[in-house]
Amino acid sequence: MIIFKDRRSAGILLAERMHQYKGRKDTIVFGIPRGGVVVAYEVAKALKLPLDVVITRKISDPHQPELALGAVDPDGQVVWDSGLLEQPELKIKNFKFKIEEEMNEIKRREKIYRKNKEPLDVKDKVVIVVDDGIATGETMLSAVKYLKRKGAKKVVVSVPVGVSDAIARIVLEGVESVVLFPIPAEDFQPVSSYFQNFGEVEDQTVKKLLVS
């Protein structure tokens, strides 16, 4: 079921739902790389707000790479899906190497995207966190916890499409959500299926958008 032409058009539609934040001096938009930055760029441009990235990485089931067991943030803090980890074959201690691997990828991306610049200060700010979709919700939940830990006074989660239950779990963290199409888990398809054009986003594209 195609809903959006592409990530950019989804970002424009999201911005229309958040017009109350336009031009506010206390508000910053953060995109989750890679695809979420394309959506976030359009949100930031339409709302005339600064743009940055928050890089969180999925920790996958080794047997099902698309299944997120958790996610790690730039501080090395991990959010786990406790329900999945109750399975006897899945033990946190077995994922030490995977966490280190994803932390290295976070550092690599931060170096490329920021060119050694410090991330924007979120202390006492309203932060809009944007991705191109929410399936399990682990990477978004990790980003929310990270930004709140850094002092954000309010976090708004903004995505074009997402699983209703995952969104509800994130909202329990005390955040506001702007989701154009929340969909029950049993009906949810891969995020890509809701876009006519959902091409791969390269690091150079993210880098370019951050300096635009």
Backbone as numpy.savetxt, mean C-alpha at the origin, in Angstrom:
# Nx Ny Nz CAx CAy CAz Cx Cy Cz
-14.07 -8.98 -14.49 -14.91 -7.78 -14.49 -14.03 -6.53 -14.49
-13.94 -5.87 -15.64 -13.13 -4.66 -15.75 -13.93 -3.46 -15.24
-13.32 -2.70 -14.32 -13.95 -1.50 -13.77 -13.19 -0.25 -14.20
-11.84 -0.33 -14.18 -11.00 0.84 -14.45 -10.22 0.67 -15.74
-9.99 1.78 -16.42 -9.15 1.75 -17.63 -7.73 1.39 -17.26
-7.19 2.07 -16.24 -5.82 1.82 -15.80 -5.64 2.42 -14.40
-4.43 2.33 -13.87 -4.16 2.84 -12.52 -4.35 4.35 -12.45
-3.96 5.05 -13.48 -4.07 6.52 -13.47 -5.53 6.96 -13.37
-6.38 6.35 -14.17 -7.81 6.72 -14.12 -8.41 6.38 -12.76
-7.95 5.28 -12.15 -8.43 4.92 -10.81 -8.01 5.98 -9.79
-6.79 6.50 -9.93 -6.32 7.54 -9.03 -7.13 8.82 -9.13
-7.52 9.17 -10.35 -8.33 10.38 -10.56 -9.69 10.22 -9.88
-10.27 9.02 -10.00 -11.56 8.76 -9.36 -11.45 8.78 -7.83
-10.36 8.24 -7.31 -10.15 8.28 -5.86 -10.05 9.71 -5.36
-9.31 10.53 -6.09 -9.14 11.93 -5.67 -10.47 12.66 -5.58
-11.40 12.32 -6.46 -12.72 12.97 -6.43 -13.46 12.64 -5.14
-13.16 11.50 -4.56 -13.81 11.11 -3.30 -13.14 11.73 -2.08
-12.00 12.41 -2.29 -11.25 12.97 -1.16 -10.98 14.46 -1.35
-11.92 15.15 -1.97 -11.74 16.57 -2.28 -11.54 17.42 -1.02
-12.00 16.91 0.13 -11.88 17.69 1.37 -10.42 17.87 1.79
-9.52 17.07 1.22 -8.10 17.18 1.58 -7.31 18.04 0.60
-7.96 18.58 -0.39 -7.26 19.32 -1.43 -6.53 20.53 -0.88
-5.23 20.59 -1.14 -4.43 21.75 -0.77 -4.14 21.89 0.71
-4.47 20.91 1.52 -4.23 21.03 2.96 -2.75 20.93 3.27
-2.29 21.84 4.11 -0.86 21.90 4.44 -0.43 20.77 5.37
-1.39 20.11 6.02 -1.05 19.07 6.99 -1.22 17.66 6.42
-1.33 17.54 5.10 -1.65 16.25 4.49 -0.61 15.83 3.47
-0.26 14.54 3.49 0.72 13.95 2.57 0.12 12.68 1.98
0.43 12.42 0.71 0.02 11.18 0.05 1.22 10.24 -0.02
1.00 8.99 0.37 2.03 7.95 0.25 1.52 6.84 -0.64
2.34 6.40 -1.59 2.01 5.26 -2.43 2.81 4.04 -2.02
2.20 2.86 -2.15 2.91 1.61 -1.91 3.44 1.10 -3.25
4.77 1.03 -3.40 5.34 0.60 -4.70 5.05 -0.88 -4.98
5.00 -1.20 -6.30 5.23 -0.21 -7.33 3.91 0.39 -7.83
2.94 -0.50 -8.15 1.72 -0.03 -8.79 0.95 1.02 -8.03
1.00 0.96 -6.71 0.28 1.93 -5.91 0.78 3.35 -6.08
2.03 3.50 -6.49 2.58 4.85 -6.68 1.96 5.52 -7.90
1.62 4.75 -8.91 0.96 5.31 -10.10 -0.40 5.88 -9.72
-1.13 5.13 -8.90 -2.44 5.61 -8.42 -2.25 6.82 -7.51
-1.28 6.72 -6.60 -1.04 7.80 -5.64 -0.61 9.09 -6.32
0.14 8.98 -7.40 0.58 10.17 -8.13 -0.61 10.99 -8.60
-1.61 10.31 -9.15 -2.80 11.03 -9.64 -3.59 11.63 -8.48
-3.64 10.93 -7.35 -4.32 11.46 -6.17 -3.61 12.72 -5.69
-2.28 12.63 -5.57 -1.50 13.77 -5.08 -1.60 14.96 -6.02
-1.55 14.68 -7.32 -1.62 15.78 -8.30 -2.97 16.48 -8.25
-4.04 15.70 -8.22 -5.39 16.29 -8.20 -5.66 17.06 -6.92
-5.12 16.57 -5.80 -5.37 17.21 -4.51 -4.30 18.24 -4.15
-3.31 18.39 -5.03 -2.22 19.35 -4.81 -1.51 19.10 -3.48
-1.10 17.84 -3.31 -0.44 17.41 -2.08 0.92 16.79 -2.40
1.86 16.83 -1.46 3.16 16.17 -1.68 3.00 14.66 -1.73
3.93 14.01 -2.44 3.89 12.57 -2.64 5.18 11.92 -2.16
5.04 10.78 -1.48 6.19 9.98 -1.05 5.81 8.51 -1.16
6.74 7.64 -0.81 6.45 6.20 -0.83 6.62 5.62 0.56
5.84 4.59 0.85 6.05 3.77 2.04 6.22 2.35 1.50
7.39 1.78 1.72 7.74 0.50 1.10 7.57 -0.62 2.11
6.53 -1.39 1.93 6.33 -2.60 2.73 6.32 -3.78 1.77
6.81 -4.92 2.25 6.98 -6.07 1.38 6.25 -7.30 1.93
5.58 -7.96 1.02 4.83 -9.17 1.36 5.77 -10.32 1.72
5.40 -11.08 2.74 6.08 -12.33 3.07 5.17 -13.45 2.60
5.63 -14.18 1.59 4.77 -15.13 0.91 4.91 -16.55 1.45
3.85 -17.31 1.26 3.90 -18.75 1.48 4.82 -19.33 0.40
5.86 -20.07 0.77 6.78 -20.60 -0.23 6.12 -21.50 -1.26
5.00 -22.11 -0.91 4.29 -23.00 -1.83 3.22 -22.27 -2.64
2.82 -21.08 -2.17 1.83 -20.27 -2.89 2.31 -18.82 -2.87
3.17 -18.44 -3.80 3.79 -17.12 -3.78 2.82 -15.94 -3.74
1.60 -16.13 -4.24 0.63 -15.04 -4.23 -0.07 -14.89 -2.88
0.10 -15.86 -2.00 -0.56 -15.82 -0.69 0.33 -15.12 0.33
-0.14 -13.99 0.84 0.63 -13.23 1.82 0.38 -13.77 3.23
1.44 -14.21 3.88 1.36 -14.63 5.27 1.56 -13.45 6.20
2.18 -12.42 5.68 2.47 -11.23 6.47 3.17 -10.21 5.60
3.67 -9.15 6.24 4.41 -8.12 5.53 5.37 -7.45 6.49
6.46 -6.94 5.94 7.49 -6.30 6.74 7.65 -4.84 6.31
7.92 -3.95 7.27 8.05 -2.53 6.97 9.53 -2.11 7.02
9.84 -0.84 6.71 11.24 -0.40 6.66 11.99 -0.51 7.99
11.28 -0.60 9.11 11.92 -0.78 10.41 12.17 -2.25 10.73
11.72 -3.14 9.85 11.86 -4.57 10.12 10.75 -5.15 10.96
9.71 -4.36 11.23 8.57 -4.86 11.99 7.66 -5.67 11.07
7.21 -6.82 11.55 6.42 -7.73 10.72 4.99 -7.82 11.24
4.04 -7.74 10.32 2.63 -7.99 10.60 2.31 -9.36 10.02
1.79 -10.26 10.85 1.47 -11.61 10.40 -0.04 -11.82 10.32
-0.46 -12.64 9.37 -1.84 -13.12 9.33 -1.91 -14.29 10.31
-2.40 -14.04 11.50 -2.38 -15.05 12.56 -3.18 -16.29 12.18
-4.24 -16.12 11.41 -5.04 -17.26 11.01 -4.26 -18.23 10.15
-3.51 -17.70 9.20 -2.72 -18.57 8.33 -1.60 -19.24 9.09
-0.99 -18.50 10.02 0.14 -19.06 10.74 -0.26 -20.10 11.79
-1.55 -20.27 11.99 -2.00 -21.35 12.87 -1.85 -22.72 12.22
-1.61 -22.73 10.91 -1.38 -24.00 10.22 -0.05 -24.58 10.71
-0.02 -25.84 11.10 1.16 -26.43 11.75 2.43 -26.36 10.94
2.32 -26.36 9.60 3.52 -26.34 8.78 4.12 -24.95 8.61
3.40 -23.94 9.08 3.86 -22.56 8.93 4.28 -22.01 10.29
5.57 -21.86 10.49 6.11 -21.35 11.74 6.92 -20.08 11.45
6.73 -19.07 12.29 7.40 -17.79 12.08 8.92 -17.95 11.96
9.49 -18.84 12.79 10.94 -18.99 12.79 11.47 -19.46 11.43
10.61 -20.09 10.63 11.03 -20.58 9.33 11.12 -19.49 8.27
10.70 -18.27 8.62 10.66 -17.20 7.64 11.75 -16.14 7.85
12.71 -16.45 8.70 13.78 -15.49 8.98 14.51 -15.08 7.71
14.87 -16.05 6.87 15.59 -15.74 5.63 14.73 -14.89 4.70
13.44 -15.21 4.60 12.54 -14.46 3.73 12.40 -13.03 4.21
12.32 -12.81 5.51 12.22 -11.45 6.05 13.48 -10.66 5.71
14.64 -11.28 5.88 15.90 -10.60 5.55 15.96 -10.26 4.06
15.48 -11.17 3.25 15.45 -10.95 1.80 14.58 -9.75 1.44
13.41 -9.66 2.06 12.50 -8.55 1.77 13.02 -7.23 2.35
13.70 -7.28 3.49 14.30 -6.08 4.03 15.38 -5.54 3.09
16.15 -6.41 2.50 17.16 -5.99 1.53 16.51 -5.33 0.31
15.35 -5.86 -0.09 14.65 -5.27 -1.23 14.08 -3.89 -0.86
13.61 -3.74 0.37 13.14 -2.43 0.82 14.28 -1.41 0.76
15.44 -1.79 1.27 16.59 -0.89 1.26 17.01 -0.55 -0.16
16.97 -1.54 -1.04 17.35 -1.30 -2.43 16.41 -0.28 -3.08
15.13 -0.46 -2.85 14.15 0.44 -3.46 14.24 1.85 -2.86
14.43 1.94 -1.55 14.55 3.27 -0.95 15.73 4.03 -1.54
16.82 3.34 -1.77 18.00 3.98 -2.34 17.72 4.49 -3.75
17.01 3.69 -4.55 16.69 4.09 -5.92 15.67 5.21 -5.95
14.61 5.07 -5.19 13.51 6.02 -5.26 13.85 7.37 -4.65
14.59 7.35 -3.56 14.81 8.60 -2.81 16.16 9.24 -3.07
17.10 8.51 -3.61 18.44 9.06 -3.85 19.02 9.62 -2.55
18.90 8.86 -1.47 19.43 9.23 -0.15 18.68 10.36 0.54
17.55 10.81 -0.04 16.74 11.82 0.63 15.94 11.17 1.76
15.71 11.93 2.80 14.91 11.43 3.92 13.43 11.37 3.52
12.68 10.40 4.04 11.24 10.38 3.79 10.58 11.61 4.39
9.43 11.98 3.84 8.71 13.13 4.38 8.28 12.85 5.82
8.34 13.87 6.65 8.00 13.75 8.06 6.48 13.67 8.23
6.00 12.61 8.85 4.56 12.42 9.00 4.07 12.80 10.39
4.94 13.23 11.26 4.53 13.54 12.63 3.45 14.61 12.63
2.32 14.29 13.27 1.16 15.18 13.40 0.54 15.54 12.06
0.73 14.68 11.06 0.17 14.93 9.73 -0.97 13.95 9.44
-1.82 14.36 8.51 -2.80 13.45 7.92 -2.11 12.75 6.76
-2.16 11.43 6.75 -1.46 10.65 5.73 -2.48 9.82 4.95
-2.47 10.00 3.63 -3.31 9.20 2.73 -2.43 8.12 2.11
-2.72 6.86 2.41 -1.92 5.74 1.90 -2.67 5.08 0.76
-2.01 5.00 -0.40 -2.68 4.56 -1.62 -2.00 3.30 -2.18
-2.82 2.35 -2.60 -2.33 1.20 -3.36 -3.30 0.96 -4.51
-2.94 0.04 -5.41 -3.83 -0.21 -6.55 -4.90 -1.24 -6.23
-4.84 -1.84 -5.05 -5.86 -2.79 -4.62 -5.46 -3.46 -3.32
-6.44 -4.03 -2.64 -6.19 -4.77 -1.40 -6.78 -6.16 -1.55
-5.93 -7.17 -1.44 -6.39 -8.56 -1.47 -6.39 -9.11 -0.05
-5.23 -9.50 0.46 -5.16 -9.98 1.84 -5.07 -8.81 2.83
-4.48 -7.70 2.38 -4.39 -6.51 3.24 -3.12 -6.41 4.06
-2.22 -7.40 3.96 -1.05 -7.40 4.83 -0.10 -6.24 4.55
0.17 -5.95 3.28 1.11 -4.85 2.98 0.53 -3.50 3.39
-0.77 -3.32 3.20 -1.39 -2.06 3.60 -1.41 -1.94 5.13
-1.74 -3.03 5.81 -1.76 -3.00 7.28 -0.38 -2.69 7.83
0.64 -3.26 7.22 2.02 -2.97 7.62 2.34 -1.50 7.43
1.91 -0.93 6.31 2.16 0.49 6.04 1.44 1.38 7.04
0.20 1.03 7.37 -0.58 1.80 8.34 0.10 1.81 9.70
0.51 0.63 10.16 1.16 0.55 11.46 2.48 1.32 11.47
3.21 1.25 10.40 4.49 1.95 10.29 4.28 3.47 10.37
3.33 4.00 9.61 3.11 5.44 9.59 2.54 5.96 10.91
1.71 5.16 11.55 1.20 5.56 12.86 2.33 5.57 13.88
3.22 4.60 13.76 4.37 4.54 14.68 5.29 5.75 14.49
5.30 6.31 13.28 6.12 7.48 12.99 5.44 8.78 13.39
4.21 8.68 13.91 3.57 9.87 14.47 2.45 10.48 13.67
1.98 9.82 12.61 0.85 10.36 11.84 -0.36 10.53 12.75
-1.02 11.67 12.66 -2.18 11.90 13.53 -3.46 11.27 12.97
-3.47 11.05 11.66 -4.61 10.41 11.02 -4.13 9.69 9.77
-4.63 8.47 9.55 -4.28 7.71 8.36 -5.55 7.41 7.58
-5.50 7.69 6.29 -6.60 7.39 5.38 -6.11 6.35 4.38
-6.74 5.20 4.35 -6.41 4.14 3.40 -7.27 4.33 2.16
-6.63 4.41 1.00 -7.36 4.73 -0.22 -6.97 3.78 -1.35
-7.92 3.00 -1.83 -7.67 2.06 -2.93 -8.87 2.01 -3.87
-8.63 1.66 -5.13 -9.76 1.54 -6.07 -10.66 0.36 -5.76
-10.05 -0.78 -5.37 -10.81 -2.01 -5.18 -10.15 -2.84 -4.09
-10.96 -3.59 -3.33 -10.37 -4.39 -2.27 -11.36 -5.37 -1.67
-10.82 -6.35 -0.96 -11.64 -7.34 -0.27 -12.25 -6.71 0.98
-13.55 -6.83 1.12 -14.27 -6.17 2.22 -13.71 -6.56 3.59
-13.48 -7.85 3.82 -13.01 -8.31 5.12 -11.62 -7.76 5.44
-10.75 -7.72 4.44 -9.40 -7.18 4.65 -9.46 -5.70 4.98
-10.33 -4.99 4.31 -10.49 -3.55 4.58 -11.02 -3.34 5.99
-11.98 -4.15 6.40 -12.55 -4.04 7.75 -11.47 -4.27 8.81
-10.58 -5.22 8.55 -9.50 -5.51 9.51 -8.55 -4.31 9.63
-8.29 -3.65 8.52 -7.42 -2.48 8.54 -8.09 -1.32 9.26
-9.38 -1.15 9.05 -10.14 -0.07 9.69 -10.11 -0.22 11.21
-10.00 -1.44 11.70 -9.91 -1.67 13.14 -8.68 -1.02 13.76
-7.71 -0.64 12.93 -6.53 0.07 13.41 -6.83 1.55 13.67
-8.06 1.95 13.47 -8.44 3.33 13.73 -8.18 4.25 12.56
-8.29 3.72 11.35 -8.06 4.53 10.16 -9.37 4.76 9.42
-9.34 5.74 8.54 -10.46 5.99 7.64 -10.18 5.26 6.33
-11.21 4.78 5.66 -10.99 4.11 4.38 -11.81 4.75 3.27
-11.18 4.85 2.10 -11.86 5.30 0.89 -11.62 4.21 -0.15
-12.62 3.39 -0.38 -12.52 2.26 -1.30 -13.66 2.37 -2.31
-13.33 2.52 -3.58 -14.37 2.71 -4.58 -15.23 1.47 -4.76
-14.60 0.30 -4.74 -15.34 -0.95 -4.92 -14.89 -1.99 -3.91
-15.51 -2.03 -2.71 -15.25 -3.13 -1.77 -16.01 -4.37 -2.24
-15.32 -5.52 -2.24 -15.91 -6.73 -2.80 -15.74 -7.88 -1.80
-16.78 -8.67 -1.55 -16.66 -9.81 -0.64 -15.56 -10.77 -1.09
-14.90 -11.39 -0.13 -13.76 -12.27 -0.44 -14.14 -13.38 -1.41
-15.33 -13.94 -1.24 -15.72 -15.07 -2.09 -15.93 -14.67 -3.55
-16.11 -13.37 -3.80 -16.32 -12.88 -5.16 -15.09 -12.20 -5.75
-14.06 -12.04 -4.92 -12.91 -11.24 -5.34 -12.03 -12.00 -6.33
-11.65 -11.31 -7.39 -10.72 -11.82 -8.39 -9.36 -11.15 -8.18
-8.30 -11.62 -8.83 -7.02 -10.90 -8.73 -7.20 -9.42 -9.07
-6.46 -8.56 -8.37 -6.60 -7.11 -8.56 -6.49 -6.73 -10.03
-5.61 -7.39 -10.76 -5.40 -7.06 -12.17 -6.66 -7.21 -13.01
-7.57 -8.09 -12.59 -8.77 -8.36 -13.39 -9.74 -7.19 -13.41
-9.54 -6.22 -12.51 -10.44 -5.07 -12.46 -9.93 -3.89 -13.29
-8.82 -4.10 -13.98 -8.21 -3.05 -14.80 -8.07 -3.53 -16.24
-8.41 -2.65 -17.17 -8.19 -2.97 -18.58 -6.70 -3.04 -18.89
-5.95 -2.11 -18.29 -4.49 -2.07 -18.47 -3.85 -2.12 -17.09
-3.14 -3.22 -16.82 -2.51 -3.40 -15.51 -1.07 -3.87 -15.73
-0.35 -3.13 -16.56 1.00 -3.52 -16.92 1.97 -3.42 -15.75
3.11 -4.08 -15.92 4.18 -4.05 -14.92 4.69 -2.61 -14.74
4.91 -2.21 -13.51 5.46 -0.89 -13.20 6.92 -1.07 -12.80
7.81 -0.38 -13.48 9.24 -0.52 -13.22 9.72 0.49 -12.18
10.88 0.22 -11.60 11.46 1.14 -10.62 11.66 2.54 -11.20
12.07 2.61 -12.44 12.32 3.92 -13.05 11.05 4.74 -13.17
9.91 4.06 -13.38 8.64 4.77 -13.44 8.31 5.39 -12.08
8.49 4.61 -11.02 8.26 5.12 -9.66 9.16 6.32 -9.39
10.44 6.17 -9.71 11.40 7.24 -9.50 10.99 8.52 -10.23
10.54 8.36 -11.46 10.11 9.51 -12.27 8.89 10.20 -11.67
7.92 9.41 -11.21 6.71 9.99 -10.64 7.00 10.75 -9.36
7.95 10.28 -8.59 8.26 10.93 -7.31 8.91 12.30 -7.49
9.50 12.53 -8.63 10.14 13.84 -8.86 9.34 14.72 -9.79
8.17 14.23 -10.24 7.34 15.01 -11.18 6.67 16.18 -10.46
